[in-house]
Amino acid sequence: MLPQDRAAALEAGCDGFLDKPYAAADLVATVADHLSRRG
């Protein structure tokens, strides 16, 4: 992905962005981060 793709996704309202290919640890960390924000 290009840096502007990340920026466009975040500007569109996405809470985060995970580039492909990603490591399983990155996915787990991203999900954990989002779940911890839910309260």
mmCIF file of the N, C-alpha and C atoms, coordinates in Angstrom:
data_MODEL
# 
_entry.id   MODEL 
# 
loop_
_atom_site.group_PDB 
_atom_site.id 
_atom_site.type_symbol 
_atom_site.label_atom_id 
_atom_site.label_alt_id 
_atom_site.label_comp_id 
_atom_site.label_asym_id 
_atom_site.label_entity_id 
_atom_site.label_seq_id 
_atom_site.pdbx_PDB_ins_code 
_atom_site.Cartn_x 
_atom_site.Cartn_y 
_atom_site.Cartn_z 
_atom_site.occupancy 
_atom_site.B_iso_or_equiv 
_atom_site.pdbx_formal_charge 
_atom_site.auth_seq_id 
_atom_site.auth_comp_id 
_atom_site.auth_asym_id 
_atom_site.auth_atom_id 
_atom_site.pdbx_PDB_model_num 
ATOM 1   N N  . MET A 1 1  ? 0.824   -1.178  0.000  1.00 0.00 ? 1  MET A N  1 
ATOM 2   C CA . MET A 1 1  ? 0.000   0.000   0.000  1.00 0.00 ? 1  MET A CA 1 
ATOM 3   C C  . MET A 1 1  ? 0.871   1.246   0.000  1.00 0.00 ? 1  MET A C  1 
ATOM 4   N N  . LEU A 1 2  ? 0.337   2.265   -0.545 1.00 0.00 ? 2  LEU A N  1 
ATOM 5   C CA . LEU A 1 2  ? 1.034   3.542   -0.590 1.00 0.00 ? 2  LEU A CA 1 
ATOM 6   C C  . LEU A 1 2  ? 0.652   4.393   0.622  1.00 0.00 ? 2  LEU A C  1 
ATOM 7   N N  . PRO A 1 3  ? 1.545   5.277   1.045  1.00 0.00 ? 3  PRO A N  1 
ATOM 8   C CA . PRO A 1 3  ? 1.231   6.127   2.204  1.00 0.00 ? 3  PRO A CA 1 
ATOM 9   C C  . PRO A 1 3  ? -0.077  6.899   2.042  1.00 0.00 ? 3  PRO A C  1 
ATOM 10  N N  . GLN A 1 4  ? -0.386  7.326   0.830  1.00 0.00 ? 4  GLN A N  1 
ATOM 11  C CA . GLN A 1 4  ? -1.634  8.065   0.635  1.00 0.00 ? 4  GLN A CA 1 
ATOM 12  C C  . GLN A 1 4  ? -2.861  7.165   0.795  1.00 0.00 ? 4  GLN A C  1 
ATOM 13  N N  . ASP A 1 5  ? -2.701  5.855   0.574  1.00 0.00 ? 5  ASP A N  1 
ATOM 14  C CA . ASP A 1 5  ? -3.810  4.932   0.807  1.00 0.00 ? 5  ASP A CA 1 
ATOM 15  C C  . ASP A 1 5  ? -4.148  4.878   2.294  1.00 0.00 ? 5  ASP A C  1 
ATOM 16  N N  . ARG A 1 6  ? -3.106  4.831   3.127  1.00 0.00 ? 6  ARG A N  1 
ATOM 17  C CA . ARG A 1 6  ? -3.306  4.826   4.579  1.00 0.00 ? 6  ARG A CA 1 
ATOM 18  C C  . ARG A 1 6  ? -4.006  6.121   5.003  1.00 0.00 ? 6  ARG A C  1 
ATOM 19  N N  . ALA A 1 7  ? -3.518  7.238   4.512  1.00 0.00 ? 7  ALA A N  1 
ATOM 20  C CA . ALA A 1 7  ? -4.099  8.538   4.861  1.00 0.00 ? 7  ALA A CA 1 
ATOM 21  C C  . ALA A 1 7  ? -5.556  8.614   4.419  1.00 0.00 ? 7  ALA A C  1 
ATOM 22  N N  . ALA A 1 8  ? -5.850  8.134   3.226  1.00 0.00 ? 8  ALA A N  1 
ATOM 23  C CA . ALA A 1 8  ? -7.223  8.178   2.713  1.00 0.00 ? 8  ALA A CA 1 
ATOM 24  C C  . ALA A 1 8  ? -8.149  7.324   3.573  1.00 0.00 ? 8  ALA A C  1 
ATOM 25  N N  . ALA A 1 9  ? -7.684  6.159   3.989  1.00 0.00 ? 9  ALA A N  1 
ATOM 26  C CA . ALA A 1 9  ? -8.505  5.287   4.830  1.00 0.00 ? 9  ALA A CA 1 
ATOM 27  C C  . ALA A 1 9  ? -8.791  5.940   6.178  1.00 0.00 ? 9  ALA A C  1 
ATOM 28  N N  . LEU A 1 10 ? -7.782  6.537   6.775  1.00 0.00 ? 10 LEU A N  1 
ATOM 29  C CA . LEU A 1 10 ? -7.967  7.187   8.072  1.00 0.00 ? 10 LEU A CA 1 
ATOM 30  C C  . LEU A 1 10 ? -8.861  8.415   7.952  1.00 0.00 ? 10 LEU A C  1 
ATOM 31  N N  . GLU A 1 11 ? -8.718  9.162   6.874  1.00 0.00 ? 11 GLU A N  1 
ATOM 32  C CA . GLU A 1 11 ? -9.574  10.329  6.651  1.00 0.00 ? 11 GLU A CA 1 
ATOM 33  C C  . GLU A 1 11 ? -11.026 9.919   6.414  1.00 0.00 ? 11 GLU A C  1 
ATOM 34  N N  . ALA A 1 12 ? -11.228 8.727   5.853  1.00 0.00 ? 12 ALA A N  1 
ATOM 35  C CA . ALA A 1 12 ? -12.577 8.240   5.577  1.00 0.00 ? 12 ALA A CA 1 
ATOM 36  C C  . ALA A 1 12 ? -13.273 7.720   6.832  1.00 0.00 ? 12 ALA A C  1 
ATOM 37  N N  . GLY A 1 13 ? -12.527 7.641   7.939  1.00 0.00 ? 13 GLY A N  1 
ATOM 38  C CA . GLY A 1 13 ? -13.146 7.232   9.192  1.00 0.00 ? 13 GLY A CA 1 
ATOM 39  C C  . GLY A 1 13 ? -12.684 5.905   9.747  1.00 0.00 ? 13 GLY A C  1 
ATOM 40  N N  . CYS A 1 14 ? -11.754 5.258   9.087  1.00 0.00 ? 14 CYS A N  1 
ATOM 41  C CA . CYS A 1 14 ? -11.227 4.004   9.619  1.00 0.00 ? 14 CYS A CA 1 
ATOM 42  C C  . CYS A 1 14 ? -10.478 4.282   10.922 1.00 0.00 ? 14 CYS A C  1 
ATOM 43  N N  . ASP A 1 15 ? -10.551 3.353   11.857 1.00 0.00 ? 15 ASP A N  1 
ATOM 44  C CA . ASP A 1 15 ? -9.874  3.512   13.144 1.00 0.00 ? 15 ASP A CA 1 
ATOM 45  C C  . ASP A 1 15 ? -8.414  3.095   13.082 1.00 0.00 ? 15 ASP A C  1 
ATOM 46  N N  . GLY A 1 16 ? -8.048  2.358   12.066 1.00 0.00 ? 16 GLY A N  1 
ATOM 47  C CA . GLY A 1 16 ? -6.678  1.883   11.941 1.00 0.00 ? 16 GLY A CA 1 
ATOM 48  C C  . GLY A 1 16 ? -6.441  1.349   10.552 1.00 0.00 ? 16 GLY A C  1 
ATOM 49  N N  . PHE A 1 17 ? -5.231  0.895   10.341 1.00 0.00 ? 17 PHE A N  1 
ATOM 50  C CA . PHE A 1 17 ? -4.844  0.424   9.016  1.00 0.00 ? 17 PHE A CA 1 
ATOM 51  C C  . PHE A 1 17 ? -3.757  -0.618  9.188  1.00 0.00 ? 17 PHE A C  1 
ATOM 52  N N  . LEU A 1 18 ? -3.887  -1.738  8.536  1.00 0.00 ? 18 LEU A N  1 
ATOM 53  C CA . LEU A 1 18 ? -2.908  -2.815  8.611  1.00 0.00 ? 18 LEU A CA 1 
ATOM 54  C C  . LEU A 1 18 ? -2.531  -3.207  7.191  1.00 0.00 ? 18 LEU A C  1 
ATOM 55  N N  . ASP A 1 19 ? -1.264  -2.981  6.850  1.00 0.00 ? 19 ASP A N  1 
ATOM 56  C CA . ASP A 1 19 ? -0.785  -3.298  5.500  1.00 0.00 ? 19 ASP A CA 1 
ATOM 57  C C  . ASP A 1 19 ? -0.684  -4.801  5.286  1.00 0.00 ? 19 ASP A C  1 
ATOM 58  N N  . LYS A 1 20 ? -0.905  -5.234  4.058  1.00 0.00 ? 20 LYS A N  1 
ATOM 59  C CA . LYS A 1 20 ? -0.674  -6.621  3.663  1.00 0.00 ? 20 LYS A CA 1 
ATOM 60  C C  . LYS A 1 20 ? 0.677   -6.708  2.985  1.00 0.00 ? 20 LYS A C  1 
ATOM 61  N N  . PRO A 1 21 ? 1.391   -7.751  3.091  1.00 0.00 ? 21 PRO A N  1 
ATOM 62  C CA . PRO A 1 21 ? 1.155   -8.859  4.015  1.00 0.00 ? 21 PRO A CA 1 
ATOM 63  C C  . PRO A 1 21 ? 1.503   -8.433  5.433  1.00 0.00 ? 21 PRO A C  1 
ATOM 64  N N  . TYR A 1 22 ? 0.805   -8.988  6.394  1.00 0.00 ? 22 TYR A N  1 
ATOM 65  C CA . TYR A 1 22 ? 1.063   -8.645  7.785  1.00 0.00 ? 22 TYR A CA 1 
ATOM 66  C C  . TYR A 1 22 ? 1.391   -9.910  8.563  1.00 0.00 ? 22 TYR A C  1 
ATOM 67  N N  . ALA A 1 23 ? 2.138   -9.723  9.632  1.00 0.00 ? 23 ALA A N  1 
ATOM 68  C CA . ALA A 1 23 ? 2.468   -10.839 10.515 1.00 0.00 ? 23 ALA A CA 1 
ATOM 69  C C  . ALA A 1 23 ? 1.290   -11.065 11.458 1.00 0.00 ? 23 ALA A C  1 
ATOM 70  N N  . ALA A 1 24 ? 1.115   -12.295 11.877 1.00 0.00 ? 24 ALA A N  1 
ATOM 71  C CA . ALA A 1 24 ? 0.023   -12.625 12.788 1.00 0.00 ? 24 ALA A CA 1 
ATOM 72  C C  . ALA A 1 24 ? 0.104   -11.780 14.056 1.00 0.00 ? 24 ALA A C  1 
ATOM 73  N N  . ALA A 1 25 ? 1.307   -11.524 14.533 1.00 0.00 ? 25 ALA A N  1 
ATOM 74  C CA . ALA A 1 25 ? 1.482   -10.716 15.746 1.00 0.00 ? 25 ALA A CA 1 
ATOM 75  C C  . ALA A 1 25 ? 0.967   -9.292  15.535 1.00 0.00 ? 25 ALA A C  1 
ATOM 76  N N  . ASP A 1 26 ? 1.144   -8.754  14.333 1.00 0.00 ? 26 ASP A N  1 
ATOM 77  C CA . ASP A 1 26 ? 0.635   -7.411  14.031 1.00 0.00 ? 26 ASP A CA 1 
ATOM 78  C C  . ASP A 1 26 ? -0.890  -7.389  14.063 1.00 0.00 ? 26 ASP A C  1 
ATOM 79  N N  . LEU A 1 27 ? -1.511  -8.419  13.524 1.00 0.00 ? 27 LEU A N  1 
ATOM 80  C CA . LEU A 1 27 ? -2.970  -8.504  13.528 1.00 0.00 ? 27 LEU A CA 1 
ATOM 81  C C  . LEU A 1 27 ? -3.495  -8.612  14.956 1.00 0.00 ? 27 LEU A C  1 
ATOM 82  N N  . VAL A 1 28 ? -2.885  -9.476  15.746 1.00 0.00 ? 28 VAL A N  1 
ATOM 83  C CA . VAL A 1 28 ? -3.311  -9.651  17.135 1.00 0.00 ? 28 VAL A CA 1 
ATOM 84  C C  . VAL A 1 28 ? -3.156  -8.345  17.909 1.00 0.00 ? 28 VAL A C  1 
ATOM 85  N N  . ALA A 1 29 ? -2.038  -7.657  17.717 1.00 0.00 ? 29 ALA A N  1 
ATOM 86  C CA . ALA A 1 29 ? -1.799  -6.394  18.416 1.00 0.00 ? 29 ALA A CA 1 
ATOM 87  C C  . ALA A 1 29 ? -2.822  -5.336  18.006 1.00 0.00 ? 29 ALA A C  1 
ATOM 88  N N  . THR A 1 30 ? -3.161  -5.287  16.733 1.00 0.00 ? 30 THR A N  1 
ATOM 89  C CA . THR A 1 30 ? -4.135  -4.312  16.247 1.00 0.00 ? 30 THR A CA 1 
ATOM 90  C C  . THR A 1 30 ? -5.518  -4.592  16.818 1.00 0.00 ? 30 THR A C  1 
ATOM 91  N N  . VAL A 1 31 ? -5.926  -5.841  16.809 1.00 0.00 ? 31 VAL A N  1 
ATOM 92  C CA . VAL A 1 31 ? -7.235  -6.207  17.361 1.00 0.00 ? 31 VAL A CA 1 
ATOM 93  C C  . VAL A 1 31 ? -7.271  -5.915  18.861 1.00 0.00 ? 31 VAL A C  1 
ATOM 94  N N  . ALA A 1 32 ? -6.218  -6.273  19.577 1.00 0.00 ? 32 ALA A N  1 
ATOM 95  C CA . ALA A 1 32 ? -6.165  -6.017  21.019 1.00 0.00 ? 32 ALA A CA 1 
ATOM 96  C C  . ALA A 1 32 ? -6.249  -4.524  21.313 1.00 0.00 ? 32 ALA A C  1 
ATOM 97  N N  . ASP A 1 33 ? -5.571  -3.727  20.515 1.00 0.00 ? 33 ASP A N  1 
ATOM 98  C CA . ASP A 1 33 ? -5.610  -2.276  20.698 1.00 0.00 ? 33 ASP A CA 1 
ATOM 99  C C  . ASP A 1 33 ? -7.026  -1.745  20.519 1.00 0.00 ? 33 ASP A C  1 
ATOM 100 N N  . HIS A 1 34 ? -7.708  -2.196  19.492 1.00 0.00 ? 34 HIS A N  1 
ATOM 101 C CA . HIS A 1 34 ? -9.069  -1.718  19.234 1.00 0.00 ? 34 HIS A CA 1 
ATOM 102 C C  . HIS A 1 34 ? -10.044 -2.203  20.307 1.00 0.00 ? 34 HIS A C  1 
ATOM 103 N N  . LEU A 1 35 ? -9.866  -3.429  20.772 1.00 0.00 ? 35 LEU A N  1 
ATOM 104 C CA . LEU A 1 35 ? -10.748 -3.933  21.824 1.00 0.00 ? 35 LEU A CA 1 
ATOM 105 C C  . LEU A 1 35 ? -10.542 -3.190  23.135 1.00 0.00 ? 35 LEU A C  1 
ATOM 106 N N  . SER A 1 36 ? -9.305  -2.804  23.416 1.00 0.00 ? 36 SER A N  1 
ATOM 107 C CA . SER A 1 36 ? -9.032  -2.088  24.666 1.00 0.00 ? 36 SER A CA 1 
ATOM 108 C C  . SER A 1 36 ? -9.634  -0.685  24.651 1.00 0.00 ? 36 SER A C  1 
ATOM 109 N N  . ARG A 1 37 ? -9.837  -0.124  23.482 1.00 0.00 ? 37 ARG A N  1 
ATOM 110 C CA . ARG A 1 37 ? -10.427 1.216   23.370 1.00 0.00 ? 37 ARG A CA 1 
ATOM 111 C C  . ARG A 1 37 ? -11.938 1.198   23.553 1.00 0.00 ? 37 ARG A C  1 
ATOM 112 N N  . ARG A 1 38 ? -12.544 0.034   23.436 1.00 0.00 ? 38 ARG A N  1 
ATOM 113 C CA . ARG A 1 38 ? -14.005 -0.063  23.511 1.00 0.00 ? 38 ARG A CA 1 
ATOM 114 C C  . ARG A 1 38 ? -14.523 0.209   24.914 1.00 0.00 ? 38 ARG A C  1 
ATOM 115 N N  . GLY A 1 39 ? -13.668 -0.006  25.911 1.00 0.00 ? 39 GLY A N  1 
ATOM 116 C CA . GLY A 1 39 ? -14.072 0.282   27.292 1.00 0.00 ? 39 GLY A CA 1 
ATOM 117 C C  . GLY A 1 39 ? -14.719 -0.826  27.930 1.00 0.00 ? 39 GLY A C  1 
# 
